[in-house]
Amino acid sequence: MMWIKFCGMTREQDVRKACELGADAVGFIFAAGPRKVTTDLVKKISQAHKDFLKVGVFVNEQLDTVRNIRNECRLDIIQLHGDESPGYCRKLGGTIIKAFRAKEETVPKLDEYSMVWKFLLDAFVPGNYGGTGVRINRSVLDSIENFSHIIVAGGLDAPGALEIKKRYSPFGVDINSGVESAPGIKDHKKMQDVIRSLTRTTTKF
């Protein structure tokens, strides 16, 4: 079964719906942008919905800040979406998803980050660190042989996520703007469509 994460959560009702639909994790963005959340909001949501994986997304943040928010909000996973080094990841510790914005046929040196739990591949958009709605270049994915530790992101909706599943069978998908009616506002019908499309039995191309 493919791992499914809905990211960019800003409302309790959207988290509740994600849990009801059977998503594996929800993501809260602590970096600057239209989906940025406060620790107070995440703590409130966490107390109301304890039975789900909480992922905190950070971009080039100070180590102590990430550690403090992780503890304060009881985050299960930290997703690093900036230019964090292997040394940074090693010092942070815990369960980490390291995101890379891959462009053209340039594949990140994933072997340098052997200390992290999973890798996330997103589209490269100059000056942006995610949530752009731009799809990842398929040539990047075509150059990867083993997807067992790869989470794919980048403008995915239900049809796009299903295509990724059929063609590459990655560990998981991370979906944000593809299930929104506005930044930070999730469309529950679109979320349902994603879950339904990915939980059906499919055959590779």
N, CA and C atoms as an extended XYZ file, in Angstrom:
615
Properties=species:S:1:pos:R:3:atomname:S:1:resname:S:1:resid:I:1 pbc="F F F"
N         0.838       -1.190        0.000 N   MET     1
C         0.000        0.000        0.000 CA  MET     1
C         0.880        1.249        0.000 C   MET     1
N         0.591        2.196       -0.867 N   MET     2
C         1.396        3.405       -0.952 CA  MET     2
C         1.130        4.342        0.228 C   MET     2
N         2.188        4.941        0.746 N   TRP     3
C         2.114        5.898        1.849 CA  TRP     3
C         1.602        7.224        1.307 C   TRP     3
N         0.589        7.791        1.954 N   ILE     4
C        -0.042        9.018        1.469 CA  ILE     4
C         0.023       10.097        2.541 C   ILE     4
N         0.580       11.235        2.166 N   LYS     5
C         0.648       12.384        3.072 CA  LYS     5
C        -0.016       13.585        2.423 C   LYS     5
N        -0.910       14.232        3.166 N   PHE     6
C        -1.485       15.504        2.749 CA  PHE     6
C        -0.753       16.597        3.511 C   PHE     6
N        -0.166       17.535        2.791 N   CYS     7
C         0.653       18.567        3.411 CA  CYS     7
C        -0.025       19.939        3.333 C   CYS     7
N         0.542       20.899        4.066 N   GLY     8
C         0.011       22.256        4.054 CA  GLY     8
C        -1.278       22.416        4.828 C   GLY     8
N        -1.453       21.620        5.879 N   MET     9
C        -2.668       21.687        6.685 CA  MET     9
C        -2.687       22.966        7.528 C   MET     9
N        -3.839       23.639        7.529 N   THR    10
C        -3.992       24.851        8.340 CA  THR    10
C        -5.294       24.844        9.138 C   THR    10
N        -6.147       23.837        8.915 N   ARG    11
C        -7.455       23.803        9.582 CA  ARG    11
C        -7.709       22.426       10.197 C   ARG    11
N        -8.308       22.434       11.372 N   GLU    12
C        -8.581       21.182       12.065 CA  GLU    12
C        -9.520       20.288       11.267 C   GLU    12
N       -10.512       20.869       10.600 N   GLN    13
C       -11.474       20.047        9.853 CA  GLN    13
C       -10.817       19.308        8.691 C   GLN    13
N        -9.764       19.876        8.141 N   ASP    14
C        -9.054       19.204        7.049 CA  ASP    14
C        -8.224       18.034        7.572 C   ASP    14
N        -7.633       18.225        8.738 N   VAL    15
C        -6.885       17.130        9.370 CA  VAL    15
C        -7.829       15.992        9.722 C   VAL    15
N        -8.972       16.346       10.271 N   ARG    16
C        -9.955       15.326       10.643 CA  ARG    16
C       -10.401       14.531        9.417 C   ARG    16
N       -10.629       15.216        8.303 N   LYS    17
C       -11.047       14.532        7.078 CA  LYS    17
C        -9.942       13.627        6.557 C   LYS    17
N        -8.714       14.094        6.596 N   ALA    18
C        -7.586       13.271        6.143 CA  ALA    18
C        -7.510       11.983        6.942 C   ALA    18
N        -7.722       12.093        8.241 N   CYS    19
C        -7.693       10.905        9.102 CA  CYS    19
C        -8.846        9.966        8.775 C   CYS    19
N       -10.037       10.530        8.567 N   GLU    20
C       -11.210        9.719        8.240 CA  GLU    20
C       -11.015        8.964        6.927 C   GLU    20
N       -10.350        9.609        5.977 N   LEU    21
C       -10.150        8.999        4.661 CA  LEU    21
C        -9.066        7.926        4.670 C   LEU    21
N        -8.220        7.942        5.687 N   GLY    22
C        -7.181        6.925        5.780 CA  GLY    22
C        -5.804        7.360        5.331 C   GLY    22
N        -5.559        8.676        5.283 N   ALA    23
C        -4.212        9.153        4.960 CA  ALA    23
C        -3.240        8.685        6.038 C   ALA    23
N        -1.991        8.500        5.658 N   ASP    24
C        -0.982        8.018        6.601 CA  ASP    24
C        -0.378        9.130        7.446 C   ASP    24
N        -0.342       10.341        6.894 N   ALA    25
C         0.292       11.447        7.609 CA  ALA    25
C        -0.256       12.774        7.113 C   ALA    25
N        -0.127       13.786        7.966 N   VAL    26
C        -0.477       15.152        7.574 CA  VAL    26
C         0.710       16.047        7.877 C   VAL    26
N         0.881       17.070        7.047 N   GLY    27
C         2.032       17.943        7.187 CA  GLY    27
C         1.658       19.357        7.572 C   GLY    27
N         2.463       19.934        8.466 N   PHE    28
C         2.286       21.313        8.905 CA  PHE    28
C         3.539       22.097        8.528 C   PHE    28
N         3.355       23.193        7.818 N   ILE    29
C         4.485       23.966        7.314 CA  ILE    29
C         4.820       25.097        8.281 C   ILE    29
N         6.056       25.095        8.764 N   PHE    30
C         6.517       26.127        9.690 CA  PHE    30
C         7.410       27.145        8.990 C   PHE    30
N         7.546       27.037        7.683 N   ALA    31
C         8.338       27.985        6.902 CA  ALA    31
C         7.429       29.078        6.344 C   ALA    31
N         8.024       30.190        5.949 N   ALA    32
C         7.260       31.322        5.436 CA  ALA    32
C         6.454       30.931        4.203 C   ALA    32
N         5.222       31.443        4.119 N   GLY    33
C         4.366       31.150        2.980 CA  GLY    33
C         2.905       31.188        3.380 C   GLY    33
N         2.001       31.010        2.412 N   PRO    34
C         0.561       31.102        2.694 CA  PRO    34
C         0.017       29.980        3.568 C   PRO    34
N         0.778       28.914        3.746 N   ARG    35
C         0.317       27.772        4.549 CA  ARG    35
C         1.054       27.663        5.886 C   ARG    35
N         1.774       28.702        6.246 N   LYS    36
C         2.528       28.666        7.499 CA  LYS    36
C         1.579       28.588        8.692 C   LYS    36
N         1.929       27.734        9.652 N   VAL    37
C         1.104       27.560       10.847 CA  VAL    37
C         1.876       27.973       12.096 C   VAL    37
N         1.139       28.142       13.184 N   THR    38
C         1.749       28.461       14.471 CA  THR    38
C         1.840       27.202       15.322 C   THR    38
N         2.714       27.237       16.293 N   THR    39
C         2.826       26.086       17.194 CA  THR    39
C         1.542       25.902       17.992 C   THR    39
N         0.879       26.989       18.342 N   ASP    40
C        -0.369       26.891       19.105 CA  ASP    40
C        -1.431       26.131       18.323 C   ASP    40
N        -1.540       26.412       17.027 N   LEU    41
C        -2.530       25.719       16.197 CA  LEU    41
C        -2.217       24.233       16.111 C   LEU    41
N        -0.962       23.900       15.868 N   VAL    42
C        -0.584       22.493       15.716 CA  VAL    42
C        -0.772       21.743       17.029 C   VAL    42
N        -0.455       22.372       18.141 N   LYS    43
C        -0.674       21.727       19.439 CA  LYS    43
C        -2.155       21.458       19.664 C   LYS    43
N        -2.995       22.404       19.303 N   LYS    44
C        -4.443       22.240       19.464 CA  LYS    44
C        -4.953       21.088       18.610 C   LYS    44
N        -4.513       21.040       17.357 N   ILE    45
C        -4.940       19.967       16.454 CA  ILE    45
C        -4.414       18.624       16.941 C   ILE    45
N        -3.186       18.609       17.404 N   SER    46
C        -2.576       17.361       17.868 CA  SER    46
C        -3.320       16.777       19.061 C   SER    46
N        -3.774       17.633       19.939 N   GLN    47
C        -4.506       17.171       21.115 CA  GLN    47
C        -5.859       16.589       20.738 C   GLN    47
N        -6.463       17.137       19.680 N   ALA    48
C        -7.782       16.667       19.255 CA  ALA    48
C        -7.700       15.417       18.387 C   ALA    48
N        -6.578       15.251       17.700 N   HIS    49
C        -6.427       14.121       16.775 CA  HIS    49
C        -5.054       13.482       17.011 C   HIS    49
N        -5.005       12.544       17.908 N   LYS    50
C        -3.731       11.954       18.315 CA  LYS    50
C        -3.300       10.767       17.460 C   LYS    50
N        -4.234       10.149       16.759 N   ASP    51
C        -3.918        8.905       16.046 CA  ASP    51
C        -3.531        9.143       14.589 C   ASP    51
N        -2.568       10.003       14.354 N   PHE    52
C        -2.056       10.193       13.000 CA  PHE    52
C        -0.620       10.679       13.090 C   PHE    52
N         0.123       10.480       12.018 N   LEU    53
C         1.510       10.934       11.981 CA  LEU    53
C         1.548       12.421       11.658 C   LEU    53
N         2.244       13.171       12.487 N   LYS    54
C         2.363       14.613       12.308 CA  LYS    54
C         3.759       14.930       11.764 C   LYS    54
N         3.791       15.586       10.620 N   VAL    55
C         5.049       15.944        9.971 CA  VAL    55
C         5.215       17.460       10.012 C   VAL    55
N         6.340       17.917       10.526 N   GLY    56
C         6.643       19.340       10.528 CA  GLY    56
C         7.609       19.666        9.406 C   GLY    56
N         7.256       20.648        8.578 N   VAL    57
C         8.064       21.012        7.413 CA  VAL    57
C         8.830       22.301        7.711 C   VAL    57
N        10.146       22.242        7.521 N   PHE    58
C        11.013       23.377        7.804 CA  PHE    58
C        11.935       23.646        6.614 C   PHE    58
N        12.331       24.912        6.469 N   VAL    59
C        13.240       25.312        5.390 CA  VAL    59
C        14.395       26.118        5.978 C   VAL    59
N        15.572       25.522        5.984 N   ASN    60
C        16.791       26.211        6.432 CA  ASN    60
C        16.613       26.878        7.802 C   ASN    60
N        15.985       26.175        8.713 N   GLU    61
C        15.721       26.702       10.051 CA  GLU    61
C        16.857       26.346       11.009 C   GLU    61
N        17.003       27.150       12.050 N   GLN    62
C        18.010       26.866       13.072 CA  GLN    62
C        17.698       25.537       13.756 C   GLN    62
N        18.737       24.767       14.051 N   LEU    63
C        18.554       23.449       14.663 CA  LEU    63
C        17.750       23.519       15.958 C   LEU    63
N        18.098       24.456       16.818 N   ASP    64
C        17.409       24.554       18.103 CA  ASP    64
C        15.929       24.864       17.924 C   ASP    64
N        15.605       25.666       16.932 N   THR    65
C        14.204       25.999       16.668 CA  THR    65
C        13.431       24.764       16.246 C   THR    65
N        14.014       23.970       15.361 N   VAL    66
C        13.357       22.742       14.909 CA  VAL    66
C        13.174       21.785       16.079 C   VAL    66
N        14.199       21.622       16.879 N   ARG    67
C        14.111       20.724       18.040 CA  ARG    67
C        13.005       21.170       18.999 C   ARG    67
N        12.950       22.472       19.268 N   ASN    68
C        11.957       22.989       20.206 CA  ASN    68
C        10.536       22.786       19.698 C   ASN    68
N        10.319       23.066       18.414 N   ILE    69
C         8.981       22.894       17.842 CA  ILE    69
C         8.617       21.415       17.782 C   ILE    69
N         9.584       20.579       17.450 N   ARG    70
C         9.326       19.135       17.419 CA  ARG    70
C         8.840       18.652       18.783 C   ARG    70
N         9.497       19.084       19.828 N   ASN    71
C         9.112       18.663       21.172 CA  ASN    71
C         7.793       19.291       21.610 C   ASN    71
N         7.639       20.574       21.329 N   GLU    72
C         6.452       21.303       21.771 CA  GLU    72
C         5.181       20.783       21.103 C   GLU    72
N         5.286       20.483       19.806 N   CYS    73
C         4.117       20.027       19.039 CA  CYS    73
C         4.030       18.508       18.936 C   CYS    73
N         4.997       17.826       19.518 N   ARG    74
C         5.044       16.366       19.475 CA  ARG    74
C         4.981       15.842       18.033 C   ARG    74
N         5.845       16.392       17.210 N   LEU    75
C         5.907       15.979       15.808 CA  LEU    75
C         6.572       14.611       15.701 C   LEU    75
N         6.022       13.770       14.846 N   ASP    76
C         6.578       12.427       14.652 CA  ASP    76
C         7.722       12.421       13.650 C   ASP    76
N         7.620       13.283       12.651 N   ILE    77
C         8.593       13.320       11.555 CA  ILE    77
C         8.938       14.774       11.253 C   ILE    77
N        10.203       15.017       10.942 N   ILE    78
C        10.632       16.334       10.482 CA  ILE    78
C        10.958       16.241        8.998 C   ILE    78
N        10.366       17.125        8.212 N   GLN    79
C        10.652       17.190        6.775 CA  GLN    79
C        11.479       18.440        6.512 C   GLN    79
N        12.679       18.244        6.011 N   LEU    80
C        13.596       19.340        5.734 CA  LEU    80
C        13.541       19.663        4.253 C   LEU    80
N        13.018       20.836        3.932 N   HIS    81
C        12.737       21.173        2.537 CA  HIS    81
C        13.673       22.244        1.990 C   HIS    81
N        14.780       22.484        2.694 N   GLY    82
C        15.708       23.508        2.244 CA  GLY    82
C        17.028       22.934        1.773 C   GLY    82
N        18.102       23.611        2.144 N   ASP    83
C        19.445       23.214        1.712 CA  ASP    83
C        20.237       22.580        2.853 C   ASP    83
N        19.534       21.905        3.736 N   GLU    84
C        20.169       21.312        4.913 CA  GLU    84
C        21.200       20.249        4.519 C   GLU    84
N        22.330       20.286        5.190 N   SER    85
C        23.440       19.376        4.880 CA  SER    85
C        23.275       18.041        5.592 C   SER    85
N        24.054       17.030        5.191 N   PRO    86
C        24.046       15.763        5.923 CA  PRO    86
C        24.401       15.964        7.397 C   PRO    86
N        25.337       16.869        7.668 N   GLY    87
C        25.718       17.141        9.045 CA  GLY    87
C        24.566       17.706        9.859 C   GLY    87
N        23.793       18.570        9.250 N   TYR    88
C        22.608       19.142        9.904 CA  TYR    88
C        21.633       18.029       10.259 C   TYR    88
N        21.378       17.143        9.308 N   CYS    89
C        20.447       16.033        9.535 CA  CYS    89
C        20.946       15.127       10.651 C   CYS    89
N        22.235       14.882       10.656 N   ARG    90
C        22.826       14.003       11.670 CA  ARG    90
C        22.677       14.613       13.065 C   ARG    90
N        22.904       15.913       13.170 N   LYS    91
C        22.782       16.590       14.464 CA  LYS    91
C        21.332       16.637       14.937 C   LYS    91
N        20.410       16.813       14.012 N   LEU    92
C        18.992       16.894       14.374 CA  LEU    92
C        18.491       15.568       14.919 C   LEU    92
N        18.831       14.482       14.238 N   GLY    93
C        18.405       13.157       14.678 CA  GLY    93
C        16.909       12.955       14.532 C   GLY    93
N        16.436       11.810       14.989 N   GLY    94
C        15.020       11.490       14.876 CA  GLY    94
C        14.656       11.028       13.475 C   GLY    94
N        13.375       10.993       13.201 N   THR    95
C        12.875       10.542       11.900 CA  THR    95
C        12.783       11.729       10.955 C   THR    95
N        13.533       11.664        9.857 N   ILE    96
C        13.649       12.801        8.940 CA  ILE    96
C        13.297       12.402        7.511 C   ILE    96
N        12.536       13.267        6.854 N   ILE    97
C        12.351       13.202        5.404 CA  ILE    97
C        13.167       14.351        4.825 C   ILE    97
N        14.108       14.048        3.957 N   LYS    98
C        14.908       15.110        3.324 CA  LYS    98
C        14.390       15.339        1.918 C   LYS    98
N        13.951       16.559        1.682 N   ALA    99
C        13.395       16.908        0.375 CA  ALA    99
C        14.467       17.513       -0.528 C   ALA    99
N        14.342       17.205       -1.810 N   PHE   100
C        15.234       17.754       -2.823 CA  PHE   100
C        14.397       18.302       -3.969 C   PHE   100
N        14.758       19.491       -4.428 N   ARG   101
C        14.119       20.070       -5.610 CA  ARG   101
C        14.990       19.699       -6.806 C   ARG   101
N        14.587       18.687       -7.514 N   ALA   102
C        15.405       18.151       -8.603 CA  ALA   102
C        14.986       18.762       -9.932 C   ALA   102
N        15.960       19.119      -10.758 N   LYS   103
C        15.642       19.701      -12.051 CA  LYS   103
C        16.305       18.911      -13.167 C   LYS   103
N        15.624       18.917      -14.312 N   GLU   104
C        16.091       18.223      -15.505 CA  GLU   104
C        16.526       16.811      -15.143 C   GLU   104
N        17.728       16.420      -15.488 N   GLU   105
C        18.168       15.058      -15.199 CA  GLU   105
C        19.179       15.031      -14.054 C   GLU   105
N        19.154       16.068      -13.242 N   THR   106
C        20.072       16.140      -12.112 CA  THR   106
C        19.469       15.423      -10.919 C   THR   106
N        20.040       14.317      -10.545 N   VAL   107
C        19.548       13.546       -9.405 CA  VAL   107
C        20.423       13.847       -8.194 C   VAL   107
N        19.811       14.222       -7.072 N   PRO   108
C        20.597       14.522       -5.866 CA  PRO   108
C        21.425       13.313       -5.421 C   PRO   108
N        22.513       13.597       -4.719 N   LYS   109
C        23.357       12.522       -4.199 CA  LYS   109
C        22.736       11.981       -2.914 C   LYS   109
N        21.751       11.119       -3.094 N   LEU   110
C        20.991       10.624       -1.954 CA  LEU   110
C        21.846        9.813       -0.990 C   LEU   110
N        22.901        9.185       -1.509 N   ASP   111
C        23.719        8.335       -0.644 CA  ASP   111
C        24.447        9.136        0.435 C   ASP   111
N        24.552       10.451        0.257 N   GLU   112
C        25.192       11.287        1.268 CA  GLU   112
C        24.287       11.489        2.486 C   GLU   112
N        23.014       11.164        2.323 N   TYR   113
C        22.031       11.369        3.392 CA  TYR   113
C        21.509       10.032        3.908 C   TYR   113
N        22.397        9.108        4.145 N   SER   114
C        21.993        7.768        4.578 CA  SER   114
C        21.344        7.769        5.959 C   SER   114
N        21.483        8.870        6.703 N   MET   115
C        20.938        8.929        8.068 CA  MET   115
C        19.447        9.268        8.096 C   MET   115
N        18.861        9.667        6.963 N   VAL   116
C        17.453       10.067        6.985 CA  VAL   116
C        16.539        8.875        6.719 C   VAL   116
N        15.264        9.039        7.045 N   TRP   117
C        14.282        7.956        6.903 CA  TRP   117
C        13.857        7.771        5.449 C   TRP   117
N        13.433        8.857        4.800 N   LYS   118
C        12.993        8.805        3.405 CA  LYS   118
C        13.443       10.069        2.688 C   LYS   118
N        13.425        9.991        1.355 N   PHE   119
C        13.738       11.138        0.514 CA  PHE   119
C        12.469       11.601       -0.193 C   PHE   119
N        12.320       12.908       -0.334 N   LEU   120
C        11.199       13.462       -1.082 CA  LEU   120
C        11.742       14.216       -2.282 C   LEU   120
N        11.219       13.913       -3.458 N   LEU   121
C        11.632       14.607       -4.676 CA  LEU   121
C        10.511       15.522       -5.133 C   LEU   121
N        10.839       16.801       -5.291 N   ASP   122
C         9.867       17.820       -5.669 CA  ASP   122
C        10.362       18.536       -6.922 C   ASP   122
N         9.476       19.311       -7.522 N   ALA   123
C         9.843       20.073       -8.714 CA  ALA   123
C        10.784       21.215       -8.335 C   ALA   123
N        11.665       21.563       -9.263 N   PHE   124
C        12.563       22.693       -9.045 CA  PHE   124
C        11.919       23.952       -9.608 C   PHE   124
N        11.688       24.924       -8.723 N   VAL   125
C        11.184       26.238       -9.126 CA  VAL   125
C        12.093       27.273       -8.475 C   VAL   125
N        12.822       28.062       -9.265 N   PRO   126
C        13.766       29.028       -8.693 CA  PRO   126
C        13.106       29.926       -7.646 C   PRO   126
N        13.752       30.016       -6.481 N   GLY   127
C        13.255       30.892       -5.431 CA  GLY   127
C        12.139       30.320       -4.585 C   GLY   127
N        11.717       29.094       -4.880 N   ASN   128
C        10.630       28.467       -4.128 CA  ASN   128
C        11.074       27.121       -3.572 C   ASN   128
N        10.556       26.789       -2.393 N   TYR   129
C        10.939       25.540       -1.742 CA  TYR   129
C         9.782       24.561       -1.606 C   TYR   129
N         8.787       24.668       -2.475 N   GLY   130
C         7.687       23.710       -2.438 CA  GLY   130
C         6.336       24.392       -2.438 C   GLY   130
N         5.284       23.581       -2.649 N   GLY   131
C         3.930       24.111       -2.657 CA  GLY   131
C         3.617       24.972       -3.860 C   GLY   131
N         4.364       24.780       -4.950 N   THR   132
C         4.183       25.626       -6.129 CA  THR   132
C         3.112       25.107       -7.079 C   THR   132
N         2.787       23.832       -6.983 N   GLY   133
C         1.838       23.243       -7.921 CA  GLY   133
C         2.479       22.803       -9.224 C   GLY   133
N         3.804       22.970       -9.331 N   VAL   134
C         4.524       22.574      -10.541 CA  VAL   134
C         4.902       21.105      -10.442 C   VAL   134
N         4.690       20.384      -11.525 N   ARG   135
C         4.992       18.949      -11.519 CA  ARG   135
C         6.482       18.691      -11.703 C   ARG   135
N         6.957       17.669      -11.025 N   ILE   136
C         8.360       17.299      -11.133 CA  ILE   136
C         8.649       16.766      -12.532 C   ILE   136
N         9.840       17.090      -13.028 N   ASN   137
C        10.263       16.628      -14.344 CA  ASN   137
C        10.365       15.100      -14.338 C   ASN   137
N         9.655       14.467      -15.252 N   ARG   138
C         9.632       13.005      -15.271 CA  ARG   138
C        10.998       12.405      -15.599 C   ARG   138
N        11.864       13.165      -16.262 N   SER   139
C        13.197       12.638      -16.573 CA  SER   139
C        13.996       12.395      -15.297 C   SER   139
N        13.717       13.181      -14.264 N   VAL   140
C        14.374       12.967      -12.973 CA  VAL   140
C        13.961       11.621      -12.405 C   VAL   140
N        12.659       11.353      -12.440 N   LEU   141
C        12.154       10.089      -11.910 CA  LEU   141
C        12.607        8.907      -12.759 C   LEU   141
N        12.665        9.100      -14.059 N   ASP   142
C        13.079        8.011      -14.950 CA  ASP   142
C        14.513        7.560      -14.688 C   ASP   142
N        15.325        8.446      -14.132 N   SER   143
C        16.738        8.118      -13.906 CA  SER   143
C        16.973        7.385      -12.585 C   SER   143
N        15.921        7.199      -11.796 N   ILE   144
C        16.053        6.528      -10.501 CA  ILE   144
C        15.687        5.058      -10.632 C   ILE   144
N        16.508        4.204      -10.056 N   GLU   145
C        16.279        2.761      -10.160 CA  GLU   145
C        15.462        2.201       -9.001 C   GLU   145
N        15.701        2.696       -7.806 N   ASN   146
C        15.047        2.147       -6.617 CA  ASN   146
C        14.180        3.213       -5.950 C   ASN   146
N        12.874        2.981       -5.920 N   PHE   147
C        11.934        3.944       -5.349 CA  PHE   147
C        11.455        3.552       -3.953 C   PHE   147
N        12.078        2.560       -3.346 N   SER   148
C        11.587        2.064       -2.056 CA  SER   148
C        11.718        3.086       -0.930 C   SER   148
N        12.579        4.094       -1.104 N   HIS   149
C        12.742        5.127       -0.079 CA  HIS   149
C        12.394        6.512       -0.622 C   HIS   149
N        11.631        6.549       -1.710 N   ILE   150
C        11.324        7.813       -2.372 CA  ILE   150
C         9.858        8.193       -2.192 C   ILE   150
N         9.635        9.447       -1.797 N   ILE   151
C         8.306       10.052       -1.771 CA  ILE   151
C         8.280       11.086       -2.888 C   ILE   151
N         7.274       11.027       -3.741 N   VAL   152
C         7.185       11.939       -4.880 CA  VAL   152
C         6.191       13.055       -4.573 C   VAL   152
N         6.578       14.289       -4.889 N   ALA   153
C         5.717       15.452       -4.708 CA  ALA   153
C         5.771       16.289       -5.984 C   ALA   153
N         5.046       17.399       -5.973 N   GLY   154
C         5.106       18.310       -7.104 CA  GLY   154
C         3.833       18.360       -7.923 C   GLY   154
N         2.860       19.159       -7.488 N   GLY   155
C         1.648       19.392       -8.266 CA  GLY   155
C         0.771       18.184       -8.474 C   GLY   155
N         0.807       17.235       -7.570 N   LEU   156
C         0.035       16.008       -7.758 CA  LEU   156
C        -1.421       16.184       -7.347 C   LEU   156
N        -2.311       15.634       -8.179 N   ASP   157
C        -3.720       15.489       -7.846 CA  ASP   157
C        -4.039       14.011       -7.986 C   ASP   157
N        -5.326       13.644       -7.991 N   ALA   158
C        -5.667       12.220       -8.061 CA  ALA   158
C        -5.131       11.540       -9.324 C   ALA   158
N        -5.379       12.089      -10.524 N   PRO   159
C        -4.836       11.439      -11.728 CA  PRO   159
C        -3.308       11.416      -11.748 C   PRO   159
N        -2.684       12.509      -11.324 N   GLY   160
C        -1.229       12.564      -11.329 CA  GLY   160
C        -0.605       11.592      -10.353 C   GLY   160
N        -1.215       11.470       -9.181 N   ALA   161
C        -0.703       10.528       -8.182 CA  ALA   161
C        -0.848        9.093       -8.664 C   ALA   161
N        -1.959        8.808       -9.334 N   LEU   162
C        -2.169        7.457       -9.859 CA  LEU   162
C        -1.150        7.139      -10.947 C   LEU   162
N        -0.842        8.118      -11.781 N   GLU   163
C         0.175        7.917      -12.822 CA  GLU   163
C         1.526        7.590      -12.194 C   GLU   163
N         1.879        8.334      -11.140 N   ILE   164
C         3.141        8.088      -10.438 CA  ILE   164
C         3.162        6.683       -9.857 C   ILE   164
N         2.059        6.274       -9.274 N   LYS   165
C         1.989        4.937       -8.680 CA  LYS   165
C         2.181        3.861       -9.738 C   LYS   165
N         1.486        3.985      -10.841 N   LYS   166
C         1.560        2.971      -11.895 CA  LYS   166
C         2.952        2.901      -12.523 C   LYS   166
N         3.539        4.056      -12.736 N   ARG   167
C         4.788        4.100      -13.496 CA  ARG   167
C         6.031        3.822      -12.656 C   ARG   167
N         6.008        4.280      -11.379 N   TYR   168
C         7.229        4.193      -10.578 CA  TYR   168
C         7.096        3.384       -9.285 C   TYR   168
N         5.900        3.226       -8.775 N   SER   169
C         5.670        2.522       -7.500 CA  SER   169
C         6.589        3.029       -6.388 C   SER   169
N         6.562        4.331       -6.093 N   PRO   170
C         7.407        4.848       -5.019 CA  PRO   170
C         6.871        4.451       -3.654 C   PRO   170
N         7.655        4.723       -2.626 N   PHE   171
C         7.183        4.461       -1.267 CA  PHE   171
C         5.919        5.259       -0.979 C   PHE   171
N         5.903        6.516       -1.438 N   GLY   172
C         4.740        7.336       -1.129 CA  GLY   172
C         4.622        8.573       -1.995 C   GLY   172
N         3.539        9.314       -1.751 N   VAL   173
C         3.311       10.592       -2.424 CA  VAL   173
C         2.985       11.645       -1.369 C   VAL   173
N         3.351       12.879       -1.680 N   ASP   174
C         3.096       14.017       -0.797 CA  ASP   174
C         2.280       15.020       -1.604 C   ASP   174
N         1.062       15.283       -1.160 N   ILE   175
C         0.135       16.085       -1.958 CA  ILE   175
C        -0.301       17.312       -1.174 C   ILE   175
N        -0.233       18.464       -1.841 N   ASN   176
C        -0.554       19.726       -1.190 CA  ASN   176
C        -1.533       20.530       -2.046 C   ASN   176
N        -1.018       21.308       -2.974 N   SER   177
C        -1.871       22.197       -3.773 CA  SER   177
C        -2.876       21.445       -4.634 C   SER   177
N        -2.583       20.198       -4.967 N   GLY   178
C        -3.477       19.416       -5.823 CA  GLY   178
C        -4.786       19.029       -5.179 C   GLY   178
N        -4.918       19.248       -3.864 N   VAL   179
C        -6.179       18.955       -3.177 CA  VAL   179
C        -6.697       20.207       -2.467 C   VAL   179
N        -6.420       21.374       -3.043 N   GLU   180
C        -6.838       22.628       -2.421 CA  GLU   180
C        -7.830       23.404       -3.279 C   GLU   180
N        -8.653       24.201       -2.596 N   SER   181
C        -9.502       25.178       -3.275 CA  SER   181
C        -8.854       26.557       -3.197 C   SER   181
N        -7.953       26.725       -2.231 N   ALA   182
C        -7.136       27.926       -2.051 CA  ALA   182
C        -5.962       27.515       -1.173 C   ALA   182
N        -4.862       28.274       -1.183 N   PRO   183
C        -3.711       27.888       -0.367 CA  PRO   183
C        -4.080       27.660        1.101 C   PRO   183
N        -3.827       26.446        1.575 N   GLY   184
C        -4.121       26.100        2.957 CA  GLY   184
C        -5.538       25.628        3.212 C   GLY   184
N        -6.397       25.707        2.205 N   ILE   185
C        -7.798       25.279        2.330 CA  ILE   185
C        -7.986       24.014        1.504 C   ILE   185
N        -8.182       22.886        2.176 N   LYS   186
C        -8.281       21.619        1.463 CA  LYS   186
C        -9.698       21.371        0.956 C   LYS   186
N        -9.772       20.806       -0.236 N   ASP   187
C       -11.024       20.383       -0.856 CA  ASP   187
C       -11.221       18.913       -0.506 C   ASP   187
N       -12.225       18.620        0.293 N   HIS   188
C       -12.406       17.254        0.796 CA  HIS   188
C       -12.739       16.263       -0.307 C   HIS   188
N       -13.412       16.718       -1.347 N   LYS   189
C       -13.720       15.832       -2.479 CA  LYS   189
C       -12.428       15.447       -3.203 C   LYS   189
N       -11.529       16.396       -3.387 N   LYS   190
C       -10.256       16.103       -4.043 CA  LYS   190
C        -9.403       15.163       -3.190 C   LYS   190
N        -9.444       15.355       -1.888 N   MET   191
C        -8.716       14.450       -0.997 CA  MET   191
C        -9.268       13.033       -1.118 C   MET   191
N       -10.574       12.932       -1.145 N   GLN   192
C       -11.218       11.624       -1.282 CA  GLN   192
C       -10.853       10.968       -2.606 C   GLN   192
N       -10.807       11.764       -3.671 N   ASP   193
C       -10.454       11.227       -4.990 CA  ASP   193
C        -9.044       10.639       -4.982 C   ASP   193
N        -8.124       11.308       -4.296 N   VAL   194
C        -6.745       10.806       -4.205 CA  VAL   194
C        -6.712        9.464       -3.498 C   VAL   194
N        -7.363        9.390       -2.357 N   ILE   195
C        -7.366        8.145       -1.584 CA  ILE   195
C        -7.990        7.014       -2.385 C   ILE   195
N        -9.099        7.282       -3.024 N   ARG   196
C        -9.780        6.236       -3.796 CA  ARG   196
C        -8.934        5.762       -4.968 C   ARG   196
N        -8.288        6.691       -5.657 N   SER   197
C        -7.495        6.300       -6.829 CA  SER   197
C        -6.269        5.488       -6.439 C   SER   197
N        -5.671        5.793       -5.293 N   LEU   198
C        -4.436        5.121       -4.896 CA  LEU   198
C        -4.661        3.825       -4.137 C   LEU   198
N        -5.855        3.615       -3.637 N   THR   199
C        -6.115        2.382       -2.894 CA  THR   199
C        -6.758        1.311       -3.756 C   THR   199
N        -7.042        1.635       -5.005 N   ARG   200
C        -7.522        0.610       -5.923 CA  ARG   200
C        -6.350       -0.225       -6.401 C   ARG   200
N        -6.635       -1.454       -6.806 N   THR   201
C        -5.601       -2.322       -7.365 CA  THR   201
C        -5.257       -1.829       -8.759 C   THR   201
N        -3.968       -1.591       -8.985 N   THR   202
C        -3.535       -1.090      -10.282 CA  THR   202
C        -2.415       -1.953      -10.849 C   THR   202
N        -2.191       -1.808      -12.145 N   THR   203
C        -1.127       -2.538      -12.824 CA  THR   203
C        -0.155       -1.545      -13.438 C   THR   203
N         1.134       -1.842      -13.378 N   LYS   204
C         2.133       -0.953      -13.969 CA  LYS   204
C         1.945       -0.856      -15.475 C   LYS   204
N         2.415        0.269      -16.041 N   PHE   205
C         2.391        0.432      -17.492 CA  PHE   205
C         3.322       -0.598      -18.131 C   PHE   205
